[in-house]
Every structure is written in C-alpha cells, then in structure tokens.
Amino acid sequence: MEDLGRQVLVTCEHASNRLPEGCELASHLRQRHIAWDPGALPIAEALASSFKAPIWKGEYSRLLVDLNRTVGNRVLMRRVSDGHRISFNYGLSAADRRDRIERYYRPYRDGVARHARRIIARNGHCLHISVHTFTPALKGTVRRNDIGLLHDPRWGIERQVCVQLRQYLLGATGLVVWFNRPYSGTADGILPAMRAALSPERFVGIEIEVNQRFADNPVALAEIAEQIATGLRRSSALRRGLAI
C-alpha cells in the first residue's frame, strides 16, 4: 500500500501542556494527564513519518480549550479536572470564551477539516488517525487494555479496518487491544464531528488510544507506532475501501 500515505491525515489534539501567559498552573499538575496526553505526540509523529503524511498538533493544553470537544460541551474549558481546580477557567465571560474559541480552537479544528477535504479532493479518500493516550487507572478503575481502537461501527469500513488491525496487533505485539475502550468511538470528539461533515465512502476515522504506562518509554512508543502503521498497511479492508 505504498500510496496510502497520500490519503493519511494524523492529528494529536492533546499533544502539548503549554499554557499562554496569564494562565497559571502548578508544574506538577501541568505534567499530569489533566493537562495533556503524555506519550501521544511521539506516536503521532512516528505515524506521520512512516506514512509521510501531514500532522496537526495541538499547541496548548487541553485545559485552555479542549480540541477534542465540540463547542457547547460543558468540559470545553474545564473548571475542575480530576478533582483539581483550574483557576484560569473561573469567571470567564461569554466574550472571554468566544475569544479563546476563535484564537485557539477554530484555527485547529477548521484547519483539520479543510485538510481532510483537500486530501479527499486530491486523492479520493482520507484516513484520519487521531492519537491519544489514557491513564492506567481513573477514579479507582483500572484500565486493562494497552491499546484502544476507537471507531464508529456503523460508519463505512471503520469496523472492518479495526478488526483487522486488532488481529495484527495481537499477533505482533501481544498487547491487550480492545475496541472503543476506555472511551466510546462515537462520544463527542473530533472524529464524530468529521464524520458528520463528510461521507462514509470517502472518510475513515480511527482514534488510537494508548495506555500511559508506556509514556516514559520511547522505545515502546516507537514500537507501538511502527506496528500500528504496519497493521494499517496490511489491512485488506483499508486497501479496498481506499481504492488502493
């Protein structure tokens, strides 16, 4: 599938824990999952490099404005995250919220949508890979999978591709790979929004969720990215669906 890269778009919404001047957060909180997705960016960059594909990376912390939520979602600008008070999100006026959305949110979300449409116009289809990571445990519940393949089973070929990708990953890595865990592939996020705007015959969206227990292991992250790329290249469902 040497032509697959022409149809791939990689995004990493929670790539950064950076905050603009005036938004203060204790350094130990900035390193926690509430501020970003540790380990997600190296995987996303490795996938983009493997496919020679464009990549969009969130430049600021999810606490400023969450690029993986839609406008109107109550957690778009969280005031409390995992029990921690986010002071710079208190007392925001309607104008303050609009300014953040226009300054930090719209350029990313609108840019990704335009890029996907451009790929479809040029190459017929777009495979959008959105990369995230998740905490090993949340609120006392242990997440037992290593990788989650989030998708909409009713949308085009996404289910078929994920079935084949999971089968490959299980054999190649021995890691625990589940569908739509620890989150639903149809919950509010960038990929459901993209699906709503595009066609199932032209657009395939898969969110890759990786357990943050690997976040401090660059070798493991690189291996996971390599195996995901290989699994996608070997997917006969993807080959047929993207007309390659």
N, C-alpha and C positions, 0 to 999 in steps of 0.2 A: 504494500500500500504506500508506495513512495510518494504519491500525490496527496496523501491525507493531510499533510501539513498546510496545504493551501486552503483547507476548509476548517482548520482548527483555530479557535479563539480561547485563550487561557485568561482567567481572571482570579484575583485574590483580594477579596473585599476587605478582609481584616489583616492585611499584611503588616501594618505599622501600629506602634503605640505612641507615635508622635502627637503632640498637642500644640496648638498655636499659643502665642504669648497671651497671657491673661487667663488661661485655663490651667489651673494648678492641680496636680495630683501627686500624692506621695510616691516616691520612687519604687517602693516595694509593691504598691498597687499597680503601678504602670507596667510592671513585669508580669502581672497575673493575667489570667485568661479574660478577665473582665475588660481589659483594655485592648486586646488583640488576640490573634490566633498563633501562638508560638509554634514554629516549625512549618507553618503553611507556606510562607514565601519561598524557602528553598525548594520545596516540592514543585510549586507553581513555576518557578524559574527553570527548574530542570526539565519539566514537561515542555515548556515553551521552547527551550533549547533543543530538545530531542526532535520536536516536530518542526523546528524553525518557524514557529508561529508567533503572532503578536501576543503581548501580555499587558493586561491592565492591572495595576496595583493600587490599592487604597493607600493614600499618603498620610492619613491621620487616623487616630484611634477611633474605634467603633463608639467610644463614649461621647465623642464630639457630635457625630451623627452616624447612624449605622447604615452603611451602604448596602447591607443585605436585608433591609426592611423597606417597606413602601411608605410613602408619605401618608400620614394619618395613623400609622401604627403607634400605639402608646409607648413602645420602647424605642422609638426612633432616636430619642435623646433621653436616655435613662437617668432618672434622679437617684435611684438606688440599684446597685448591681451586686448580686451575691452577698447582700447584707451590708454593702459599703455605700455610704452617702457620697454622691457625686456632686460636689458643691456648685460647680460651674453650670450645672443644668437646672438649678433652682432659680426661680424668679424670672425666667425668660418670658419676655413679652411676645405677642404674636409677630411683631416686626423682627425681633431677635431670631425667632425660629425660621421665619422666611429668609432672613439674611443668611443663616447657616445653610439652609437648603440650597439656596441659589449659589453660594460661594463654594461649598464643599461637596454637596450631594449631586446636584444636577450635572455638573461637568462630567462626573464619573459615570453615572447611570445613563445619561443621554449619549455619552461618548461610546460606551459599550454597545448600546443598541444600534447606533449608527455603524459601528464597525462590523457588527454581525450582519446587518443588512448589506453592507458593502461586500462582505465575503460571499453572501448568497448571490448578489447580483453578478459577481465576477466568476464564481465557481459552482453555482447551483445549490450548494448546501453549506450549513455551518454546524460544526461540532463545538459546542461551548462547554469547556471544562472549568468549573468553578471549584477552587481548592480552599478547604477549611480544615481546622483541627478541633478536637474536643477534649475536655478534661476527662481523666480516667475515672473520676467519680464526681457526682454532683448531688448535693443535698442528701448525702448518705447512701446514694445508689451507685453501685459500681457498674461502669460501662464495660461489658465483657468482650466487645469486639475491638479489633485493631484497626479495621477499615470499614467505613460505611459508604455504600454506593447509593446516593440519593437520586431518585428519578420519579417521574410520573408514569406508572404502569399503563395508563390509558393513552399516553402520548406517543404516536408514531412507533419508532423502533427502540425506544429507550429501554424498555424491559428486556428485550432480546439481547441488546448490547450488554446490559449489566449482568444478565445470566451468564453470558459467555466470558465476560471479564472476571466475574467472581470465580468461575470454574478454573480459569487460567491462574488467577492469583492463589487460589487454594493449593494448586499443584506446584506452583513455582516458589511460593514463599512459606507455606504452612501457617500463615497468619489467619486470624479469625475475621472473616469478611461477611457482613450482613447487609441486607437491603434495607434502606430507609431507617437506619438506626445510627446514632441515637436520636435523629430527627426525621420527620416526615419529608419526603421529597416534594410534597405539594403544599407544605406550610409556607407562610409568607417569606419571600426571598427574591433574589434577582432572577433566578431561573423560571419560577412561575410567572413572573412579570414578562419575561422574554417570550415564554410560550404563548401568553395572552396576546402578544403583539405580532407573532409570526405563525408560520404554517408547520404542521407536523410532518409534511412531506419535505420541508426544507431545513428544519431546525431540530437538532438533537442537543439536549441539555443534561449534563451529568454533574452532580456535585460530589466531589471526593472529600470525605471526612476521614481524617487520620488521628488516631489516639495520640494525645500529647505526651504519652510516656516515651515516645521516640524523639521528642522535640530537641533534646540536647545531644542527639546522636547523629551527626552529619552523615556518617556512613549509612546508617539505617534509612535516613530520609532519602538519600540518593538512590539506594536500592529500591525503595518503595516506588519512587518516581519512575525509575527505569522499568520496573515490572509492570506498572500501570500502562506506560507507553507501549511496551511490547504486547500486553494483553489487548489493548485497543487496536493495534496494528493487525493482530491475528483474528480479530472478530469478523467472521463471515457476514453477520447481520449488519455490521457497520459498513463493510465493503459494499454490500448490496444496497443498503439504504442511502449511501452517499454516491452511489453510481460510479464506484472506482473499480 
